[in-house]
């Protein structure tokens, strides 16, 4: 197993649960990958993802080892899921629970929109129940798999899954604020709401209906729990261990033989699950083995600028754990970002304040801020060496106007150049955009047919981007290894 991020740990748990001997090789000093923790002074930050949904996928990994999730991880519901503010000064809280959210919508947007929300939830539930087992939680061997079995494909068509997401959401809600609240999630898939397919409303289901949670200890507690359960089950984790190359029988092809470490040590293995960003893995660990064309030539998702701030003051009393501050621009902001490769004019910001639910992440009376602005990846037109400080100052000014303390005791800015240094293709942590021909069976496969025994996991392969998806990718990778049994 190369990499102890969420995808690699998920695969390791499922494989160990199957009875395989598992060795996880991680170049860092602790588990987590993109979900690791950043420590600055007396402050702790979630270094990557901060919105945690579908905790049952983590529980499945731990149960696969015959253990109880509660012995390793405590999660608590977050309510409100999001606090949303708009350019007109209005505010909407995305509440936990269908009835509570309908009441919030009734109070802010009116009874007609509250009734529409119930219809929207019914549709989201139907979409999720068709999509998850038949199109997300499965391996593909060819595009024909989209129509096998045929009934779920027909049901997806009946539900309007191949219509445009913005059109589908707009068919339920007249209020522009609600259209934004229930469609911004398409950006996680690297697409604007007006270009994404409605199938990506499954992401909306995962947070707005299934709920958002806080892992006690911060997001790093999630990979920590998986690593703890894996070691308890007899899995081996080796930290500070850098893999130099995946070894194949014929050099650039042939059956997997194991891996060679940067130290020169060879670790033999019948199967290797590789969880670094897929195109980076091909380039650095499989030199000479041709990379899938879609990974070389495809369109990559936008990136983000992430500003971690530790202040010596508490957050404003109105702040929630997760706050989305929508800018006045919408379609125009997406066109600047996606079509022209420029920073969004008047961008929408995510400001997470984990100290709302876990004050121990900062000294007493202090707080931490996680400020995220979507931005172009390194294919865009931004000179990050020249713009970095100006971007930081603009974020500080905007966040200050929104009422947050911005006097930094400690701070760290992550831009696309930093994401690239961390091993992410094109400087984006969101991998290939989920266009139709870059999704499902058209996404880079999690197996390399020229190298039997080599399997990939993570956001660069199926099913895609996001914490739930990479956890599923680990499970799918384990299924691929299971398929190898009995093969010559």
Buried (B, 14 or more C-beta within 10 A) or exposed (E): BBBBBBBBBBBBBBBBBBEBEBBBBBBBEBBBBBBBBBEBEEBBBBBBBBBBBBBEBBBBBBBBBEBEBEEBBEBEEBBBBBBBBBBEEEBBBBBBEBEBBBBBBBEBBEEEBBBBBBEBBEBBBBBBBBBBEBBBBBBBEEEEBBEEEEEBBEBBEEBBBEBBBBEBBBBBBEBBBBBBBBBBBBBBBBBBBBBBBBBBBBBBBBBBBBBBBBBEBBBBBBBBBBBBBBEBBEBBBBBEBEBBBBBBEEEEBBBBBBBBBEEEEBBEBBBBBBBBBBBBBBBBBBEEBEBBEBBEEBBBBBBBBBBBBBBBBBBEEEBBBBBBBBBEBBEEBBBBBBEEBBBBEBBBBBBBBBBBBBBEBBBEEBBBBBBBBBBBBBBBEBEBEEBBEEBBEBBBEBBEEBBBBBEBBBBBBBBBBBBBEBBBBBBBBBBBBBBEEBBBBBBBBBBBEBBBBBBBBBBBBBBBBBBBBBBBBBBBBBBBBEEBEEEE
